[in-house]
Amino acid sequence: RIMALSNSAVGDKLLIRLQQDGTGSRTVTWFNHIKWAGGSAPTLTTTRRKTDLVGFIAASGTGGAYWYDGLVIGQNI
């Protein structure tokens, strides 16, 4: 899956709930311009039927060039 955001404004907040299907091992390609807590994108849970919850805050930018702070809220839920 490929994630994308549009129509953002500084201060906007977003939660994304990613649940594996009955097969599991699905992956995500994140959108550009994310500053992840800890410096790198999280390794998502690949166990079938398990869920990860990630959050984003539009931290800076204008037009179509926003930077987002990304953080993991919960994994393997």
C-alpha positions as CSV (number, residue, x, y, z in Angstrom):
1,R,0.0,0.0,0.0
2,I,1.1,3.6,-0.7
3,M,0.1,6.3,1.7
4,A,-0.4,9.9,0.5
5,L,-1.8,13.1,2.1
6,S,-3.3,16.2,0.5
7,N,-5.0,19.4,1.6
8,S,-2.9,19.7,4.8
9,A,-2.4,22.8,7.0
10,V,0.2,23.3,9.8
11,G,-1.2,21.8,13.0
12,D,-3.4,19.2,11.3
13,K,-3.4,15.8,13.1
14,L,-4.0,12.4,11.5
15,L,-4.3,8.9,12.9
16,I,-3.8,5.9,10.6
17,R,-4.9,2.4,11.7
18,L,-3.2,-0.3,9.7
19,Q,-4.6,-3.8,10.2
20,Q,-3.1,-6.9,8.6
21,D,-5.6,-9.1,6.8
22,G,-5.8,-12.9,7.2
23,T,-2.6,-13.4,5.3
24,G,-0.4,-10.8,7.1
25,S,3.0,-9.6,6.0
26,R,1.5,-6.6,4.1
27,T,3.8,-3.6,3.9
28,V,3.3,0.2,3.5
29,T,5.2,2.8,1.4
30,W,5.0,6.0,3.4
31,F,4.5,9.4,1.8
32,N,7.4,11.8,1.6
33,H,8.5,14.4,4.2
34,I,8.0,12.5,7.4
35,K,10.3,13.1,10.4
36,W,9.9,9.9,12.4
37,A,10.4,9.8,16.2
38,G,13.7,8.0,16.7
39,G,14.9,8.9,13.2
40,S,13.5,6.1,11.1
41,A,10.2,4.7,9.9
42,P,8.7,2.1,12.2
43,T,8.9,-1.6,11.4
44,L,5.2,-2.5,11.2
45,T,3.6,-5.6,12.7
46,T,3.3,-8.3,10.1
47,T,1.3,-10.8,12.1
48,R,-2.1,-11.7,10.5
49,R,-5.0,-9.8,11.9
50,K,-2.9,-7.5,14.1
51,T,-3.0,-3.7,14.0
52,D,-0.6,-0.8,14.3
53,L,-1.7,2.8,15.0
54,V,0.5,5.7,13.8
55,G,0.0,9.4,14.0
56,F,1.1,12.4,12.1
57,I,1.1,16.2,12.8
58,A,1.7,18.7,9.9
59,A,4.6,20.5,11.6
60,S,5.7,23.0,8.9
61,G,5.4,23.9,5.3
62,T,3.1,25.6,2.7
63,G,1.3,24.6,-0.5
64,G,2.1,20.9,-1.3
65,A,5.4,20.8,0.7
66,Y,4.5,20.0,4.3
67,W,6.7,18.2,6.8
68,Y,5.0,15.8,9.2
69,D,6.1,14.6,12.6
70,G,5.4,10.8,12.6
71,L,5.0,8.7,15.7
72,V,4.0,5.2,16.6
73,I,1.0,5.2,19.0
74,G,0.6,1.4,19.3
75,Q,1.8,-1.8,17.7
76,N,0.7,-5.4,17.6
77,I,-2.7,-4.5,19.0
